[in-house]
Amino acid sequence: MKKNLIALVLLLALSYILIKQFTTSREVYSSCFNDYLVFVPSDYNSESEYPLLFMLHGRGADYTQWNDIIDLKSYATKYGFIIVCPDGLYDSWYVDSPILTKSKFETYFFNDLVPEIFQKYKIDSTNVFITGLSMGGHGAMNLFLNHPQFFKSAGSTSGILDLLPFSNNWSIKNLLGDQLNNRENWIERSAIYNIDKIKSLNKKFIVDCGTEDFAFDVNRRFRDSCVTQGININYIQTTGDHTYDYWAKSIIKHFEFFADLVMQSKPNQNQ
């Protein structure tokens, strides 16, 4: 009886430790980065591998935003992608905050979300893509530039690709600290200053912005920096503003761009 009681106590203790280790994972990164949407092609089957596309929403929205803009199920079916829309919360900016210890999106993304998606679905690990709009465009490019070996390519539509001009906007300073005293935090997390990370890699990516968009200037400067460094950027500018109507049209180019890269990676496609 005594041995059974001791065994039970040890079992409960071990269970507590395992549960604690599992549950604290997300608590450390953020207690809120839990929600996401997944769309698979209509003919999805678990015997085949599929390219994966992460789509990041803008500030003030949530993980449902992209599906409000376009019908993601139909896009998943048309292009043969598994699409994942994670929740970047109201204003996480998809970074690991050096100020807020429980706002660590980048850590959550790679330590929790990616393994979960790869476990649940059949993913072609050689064809993983990421794109986003506005805040999500910033997040997509930053994650791509920080982890170019994981992503085949990336995109940004109306992305805030340089945070420095927006020191008093959108509560960014709550994540990075005030710019006057924490300028390096802002530089390290602005895509425009991280382009050199892929300078020696043969990476292609797509960036677009409407000419009436308040983010047009930072996108043009991002394009110019890529050209100066000899980096292969597919840059598109056309009439448009920071609106759903613009993104519903611009994102089509991203799907086409990514689908073409997938086709190029398949054997015998160029024969």
Kinemage of the C-alpha trace (Angstrom):
@kinemage 1
@onewidth
@group {chain A} dominant
@subgroup {mainchain}
@vectorlist {calphas} color= white
{ca met a 1} P 0.000 0.000 0.000
{ca lys a 2} L 2.827 2.353 0.980
{ca lys a 3} L 4.708 1.578 -2.244
{ca asn a 4} L 1.587 2.264 -4.290
{ca leu a 5} L 1.111 5.594 -2.524
{ca ile a 6} L 4.711 6.612 -3.177
{ca ala a 7} L 4.363 5.630 -6.842
{ca leu a 8} L 1.180 7.670 -7.133
{ca val a 9} L 2.843 10.729 -5.584
{ca leu a 10} L 5.807 10.418 -7.963
{ca leu a 11} L 3.464 10.032 -10.929
{ca leu a 12} L 1.504 13.134 -9.964
{ca ala a 13} L 4.728 15.094 -9.464
{ca leu a 14} L 6.017 14.045 -12.872
{ca ser a 15} L 2.684 14.909 -14.487
{ca tyr a 16} L 2.804 18.339 -12.902
{ca ile a 17} L 6.315 18.937 -14.206
{ca leu a 18} L 5.370 17.866 -17.740
{ca ile a 19} L 2.206 19.963 -17.744
{ca lys a 20} L 4.110 22.933 -16.323
{ca gln a 21} L 6.795 22.647 -18.990
{ca phe a 22} L 4.170 22.512 -21.722
{ca thr a 23} L 1.964 25.321 -20.484
{ca thr a 24} L 4.746 27.746 -19.594
{ca ser a 25} L 6.008 27.597 -23.164
{ca arg a 26} L 3.356 29.984 -24.441
{ca glu a 27} L 3.192 31.934 -21.193
{ca val a 28} L 6.807 32.977 -21.662
{ca tyr a 29} L 6.374 34.086 -25.276
{ca ser a 30} L 2.898 35.480 -24.749
{ca ser a 31} L -0.249 34.198 -23.139
{ca cys a 32} L -2.191 35.442 -26.173
{ca phe a 33} L -0.436 34.042 -29.285
{ca asn a 34} L -2.745 31.053 -29.516
{ca asp a 35} L -5.257 31.696 -32.302
{ca tyr a 36} L -4.762 31.051 -35.983
{ca leu a 37} L -6.691 30.006 -39.077
{ca val a 38} L -5.662 27.261 -41.479
{ca phe a 39} L -6.940 26.794 -45.014
{ca val a 40} L -6.103 23.707 -47.066
{ca pro a 41} L -6.826 22.969 -50.719
{ca ser a 42} L -10.176 21.286 -51.371
{ca asp a 43} L -8.370 18.180 -52.637
{ca tyr a 44} L -5.973 18.023 -49.688
{ca asn a 45} L -4.798 14.533 -48.784
{ca ser a 46} L -2.336 13.495 -46.115
{ca glu a 47} L -0.221 11.500 -48.552
{ca ser a 48} L 1.022 14.566 -50.431
{ca glu a 49} L 3.201 17.454 -49.298
{ca tyr a 50} L 2.027 21.023 -49.839
{ca pro a 51} L 3.758 24.393 -49.954
{ca leu a 52} L 3.023 26.541 -46.913
{ca leu a 53} L 2.124 30.224 -46.828
{ca phe a 54} L 1.908 32.316 -43.660
{ca met a 55} L -0.185 35.492 -44.006
{ca leu a 56} L 0.210 38.211 -41.375
{ca his a 57} L -2.480 40.788 -40.649
{ca gly a 58} L -2.167 44.513 -40.009
{ca arg a 59} L -2.177 46.539 -36.826
{ca gly a 60} L -5.542 46.799 -35.100
{ca ala a 61} L -6.827 43.660 -36.818
{ca asp a 62} L -6.522 39.957 -36.014
{ca tyr a 63} L -5.950 36.583 -37.626
{ca thr a 64} L -9.280 36.756 -39.488
{ca gln a 65} L -8.407 39.902 -41.443
{ca trp a 66} L -7.009 38.267 -44.565
{ca asn a 67} L -10.070 36.054 -44.924
{ca asp a 68} L -12.227 39.176 -44.688
{ca ile a 69} L -10.302 40.650 -47.611
{ca ile a 70} L -10.245 37.585 -49.882
{ca asp a 71} L -11.663 34.060 -49.830
{ca leu a 72} L -8.626 32.173 -48.547
{ca lys a 73} L -10.164 28.742 -49.074
{ca ser a 74} L -10.521 29.409 -52.775
{ca tyr a 75} L -6.944 30.734 -52.957
{ca ala a 76} L -5.620 27.667 -51.122
{ca thr a 77} L -7.423 25.458 -53.650
{ca lys a 78} L -6.447 27.468 -56.723
{ca tyr a 79} L -2.734 27.682 -55.907
{ca gly a 80} L -2.356 24.444 -53.966
{ca phe a 81} L -1.066 26.066 -50.775
{ca ile a 82} L -1.747 25.421 -47.129
{ca ile a 83} L -2.404 28.903 -45.741
{ca val a 84} L -1.884 29.806 -42.090
{ca cys a 85} L -3.015 33.110 -40.582
{ca pro a 86} L -1.564 33.567 -37.087
{ca asp a 87} L -2.735 36.197 -34.631
{ca gly a 88} L -0.225 39.006 -34.213
{ca leu a 89} L -2.555 40.713 -31.757
{ca tyr a 90} L -3.451 44.374 -31.975
{ca asp a 91} L 0.121 45.647 -32.180
{ca ser a 92} L 2.788 42.996 -31.554
{ca trp a 93} L 4.632 44.050 -34.741
{ca tyr a 94} L 5.643 40.383 -34.950
{ca val a 95} L 8.856 40.943 -32.993
{ca asp a 96} L 10.406 39.769 -29.773
{ca ser a 97} L 10.025 42.853 -27.628
{ca pro a 98} L 13.092 43.787 -25.560
{ca ile a 99} L 10.763 45.755 -23.263
{ca leu a 100} L 7.696 43.540 -22.784
{ca thr a 101} L 8.930 40.143 -21.678
{ca lys a 102} L 5.643 38.431 -22.575
{ca ser a 103} L 5.439 39.771 -26.108
{ca lys a 104} L 7.769 37.481 -28.048
{ca phe a 105} L 6.057 36.716 -31.350
{ca glu a 106} L 9.170 35.608 -33.231
{ca thr a 107} L 10.030 33.079 -30.523
{ca tyr a 108} L 6.434 31.850 -30.404
{ca phe a 109} L 6.344 31.556 -34.204
{ca phe a 110} L 9.336 29.236 -34.474
{ca asn a 111} L 9.098 27.391 -31.155
{ca asp a 112} L 5.339 26.785 -31.042
{ca leu a 113} L 3.426 27.615 -34.207
{ca val a 114} L 5.732 26.180 -36.872
{ca pro a 115} L 6.208 22.796 -35.137
{ca glu a 116} L 2.462 22.578 -34.548
{ca ile a 117} L 1.643 23.201 -38.212
{ca phe a 118} L 4.295 20.755 -39.406
{ca gln a 119} L 2.934 18.133 -37.056
{ca lys a 120} L -0.679 18.537 -38.156
{ca tyr a 121} L -0.200 18.892 -41.909
{ca lys a 122} L 1.968 17.498 -44.683
{ca ile a 123} L 4.291 20.383 -45.505
{ca asp a 124} L 6.879 20.695 -48.250
{ca ser a 125} L 9.653 22.193 -46.123
{ca thr a 126} L 11.481 23.449 -49.219
{ca asn a 127} L 8.559 25.685 -50.146
{ca val a 128} L 7.629 27.802 -47.139
{ca phe a 129} L 6.560 31.406 -47.753
{ca ile a 130} L 5.394 34.387 -45.720
{ca thr a 131} L 3.658 37.646 -46.579
{ca gly a 132} L 1.596 40.311 -44.882
{ca leu a 133} L 0.010 43.729 -45.065
{ca ser a 134} L 1.058 46.927 -43.263
{ca met a 135} L 2.302 45.791 -39.824
{ca gly a 136} L 2.165 42.272 -41.252
{ca gly a 137} L 4.307 43.297 -44.219
{ca his a 138} L 6.890 44.520 -41.743
{ca gly a 139} L 6.611 41.263 -39.804
{ca ala a 140} L 6.838 39.055 -42.878
{ca met a 141} L 9.968 40.750 -44.201
{ca asn a 142} L 11.647 40.794 -40.793
{ca leu a 143} L 10.997 37.107 -40.154
{ca phe a 144} L 12.202 36.269 -43.657
{ca leu a 145} L 15.380 38.322 -43.325
{ca asn a 146} L 16.121 36.877 -39.892
{ca his a 147} L 15.482 33.288 -41.029
{ca pro a 148} L 16.244 33.058 -44.761
{ca gln a 149} L 17.109 29.361 -44.527
{ca phe a 150} L 13.591 28.537 -43.362
{ca phe a 151} L 11.646 30.579 -45.925
{ca lys a 152} L 11.978 30.178 -49.666
{ca ser a 153} L 10.591 33.679 -50.238
{ca ala a 154} L 8.533 36.458 -48.711
{ca gly a 155} L 6.262 39.328 -49.576
{ca ser a 156} L 5.067 42.631 -48.220
{ca thr a 157} L 2.120 44.742 -49.333
{ca ser a 158} L 1.971 48.282 -47.922
{ca gly a 159} L 4.548 47.191 -45.348
{ca ile a 160} L 5.991 49.516 -42.717
{ca leu a 161} L 9.501 48.468 -43.716
{ca asp a 162} L 11.268 51.201 -41.740
{ca leu a 163} L 9.995 51.912 -38.231
{ca leu a 164} L 12.218 54.923 -37.562
{ca pro a 165} L 9.997 57.544 -39.256
{ca phe a 166} L 7.089 56.467 -37.034
{ca ser a 167} L 8.565 56.998 -33.581
{ca asn a 168} L 5.296 58.343 -32.145
{ca asn a 169} L 2.880 56.157 -34.081
{ca trp a 170} L 0.943 53.014 -33.254
{ca ser a 171} L 2.416 52.456 -29.777
{ca ile a 172} L 5.600 50.968 -31.226
{ca lys a 173} L 7.563 52.574 -28.405
{ca asn a 174} L 5.696 50.382 -25.925
{ca leu a 175} L 7.452 47.403 -27.531
{ca leu a 176} L 10.836 48.910 -28.367
{ca gly a 177} L 11.228 51.768 -25.904
{ca asp a 178} L 11.292 55.441 -26.815
{ca gln a 179} L 13.406 55.989 -29.906
{ca leu a 180} L 15.608 58.673 -28.353
{ca asn a 181} L 17.050 56.270 -25.784
{ca asn a 182} L 16.528 52.972 -27.589
{ca arg a 183} L 17.320 53.724 -31.231
{ca glu a 184} L 19.207 50.454 -31.711
{ca asn a 185} L 16.060 48.487 -30.835
{ca trp a 186} L 14.250 50.217 -33.675
{ca ile a 187} L 17.055 49.699 -36.183
{ca glu a 188} L 17.466 46.013 -35.343
{ca arg a 189} L 13.757 45.419 -35.938
{ca ser a 190} L 13.299 47.462 -39.110
{ca ala a 191} L 13.445 45.401 -42.289
{ca ile a 192} L 15.239 48.075 -44.274
{ca tyr a 193} L 18.314 47.748 -42.041
{ca asn a 194} L 18.378 43.937 -42.234
{ca ile a 195} L 18.507 43.526 -46.016
{ca asp a 196} L 22.224 42.767 -45.954
{ca lys a 197} L 21.478 39.474 -44.151
{ca ile a 198} L 20.498 37.904 -47.487
{ca lys a 199} L 23.030 39.711 -49.666
{ca ser a 200} L 25.026 36.549 -50.331
{ca leu a 201} L 21.947 34.371 -50.834
{ca asn a 202} L 20.053 33.846 -54.051
{ca lys a 203} L 16.687 34.849 -52.625
{ca lys a 204} L 13.791 36.390 -54.513
{ca phe a 205} L 10.944 38.252 -52.847
{ca ile a 206} L 8.097 40.614 -53.678
{ca val a 207} L 7.235 44.040 -52.290
{ca asp a 208} L 4.475 46.398 -53.385
{ca cys a 209} L 2.876 49.628 -52.268
{ca gly a 210} L 0.271 52.029 -53.615
{ca thr a 211} L 1.483 55.453 -54.705
{ca glu a 212} L -1.116 57.177 -52.498
{ca asp a 213} L -0.150 55.129 -49.428
{ca phe a 214} L 1.506 56.880 -46.461
{ca ala a 215} L 4.010 53.975 -46.475
{ca phe a 216} L 5.005 54.621 -50.088
{ca asp a 217} L 8.206 56.476 -49.219
{ca val a 218} L 9.610 53.759 -46.937
{ca asn a 219} L 8.797 51.128 -49.567
{ca arg a 220} L 10.596 53.083 -52.265
{ca arg a 221} L 13.618 53.463 -50.006
{ca phe a 222} L 13.522 49.749 -49.250
{ca arg a 223} L 13.493 49.046 -53.001
{ca asp a 224} L 16.416 51.447 -53.561
{ca ser a 225} L 18.434 49.803 -50.806
{ca cys a 226} L 17.888 46.376 -52.366
{ca val a 227} L 18.981 47.640 -55.789
{ca thr a 228} L 22.077 49.285 -54.324
{ca gln a 229} L 23.082 46.035 -52.632
{ca gly a 230} L 22.360 43.921 -55.697
{ca ile a 231} L 19.526 42.025 -54.054
{ca asn a 232} L 16.825 40.461 -56.237
{ca ile a 233} L 13.590 42.269 -55.379
{ca asn a 234} L 10.375 42.151 -57.378
{ca tyr a 235} L 9.010 45.616 -56.657
{ca ile a 236} L 5.583 46.809 -57.770
{ca gln a 237} L 4.067 50.245 -57.380
{ca thr a 238} L 0.691 51.207 -58.706
{ca thr a 239} L -2.199 53.507 -57.908
{ca gly a 240} L -3.647 52.658 -54.523
{ca asp a 241} L -3.915 53.507 -50.845
{ca his a 242} L -3.745 51.701 -47.495
{ca thr a 243} L -7.080 49.920 -48.036
{ca tyr a 244} L -8.775 46.544 -48.300
{ca asp a 245} L -9.541 47.210 -51.967
{ca tyr a 246} L -5.864 47.695 -52.736
{ca trp a 247} L -4.752 44.581 -50.774
{ca ala a 248} L -7.411 42.382 -52.400
{ca lys a 249} L -5.744 43.137 -55.731
{ca ser a 250} L -2.102 43.331 -54.667
{ca ile a 251} L -2.040 39.972 -52.895
{ca ile a 252} L -2.868 38.176 -56.150
{ca lys a 253} L 0.618 39.079 -57.381
{ca his a 254} L 2.085 37.477 -54.271
{ca phe a 255} L 0.258 34.210 -54.844
{ca glu a 256} L 1.347 34.170 -58.477
{ca phe a 257} L 4.934 34.971 -57.519
{ca phe a 258} L 5.116 32.215 -54.885
{ca ala a 259} L 3.341 29.670 -57.105
{ca asp a 260} L 5.869 30.341 -59.860
{ca leu a 261} L 8.750 29.674 -57.437
{ca val a 262} L 7.114 26.385 -56.453
{ca met a 263} L 6.780 25.388 -60.097
{ca gln a 264} L 10.424 26.243 -60.744
{ca ser a 265} L 11.462 23.956 -57.880
{ca lys a 266} L 9.709 20.916 -59.351
{ca pro a 267} L 11.747 18.446 -61.427
{ca asn a 268} L 11.578 18.727 -65.226
{ca gln a 269} L 9.706 22.034 -65.150
{ca asn a 270} L 12.309 23.760 -67.303
{ca gln a 271} L 12.768 20.939 -69.800
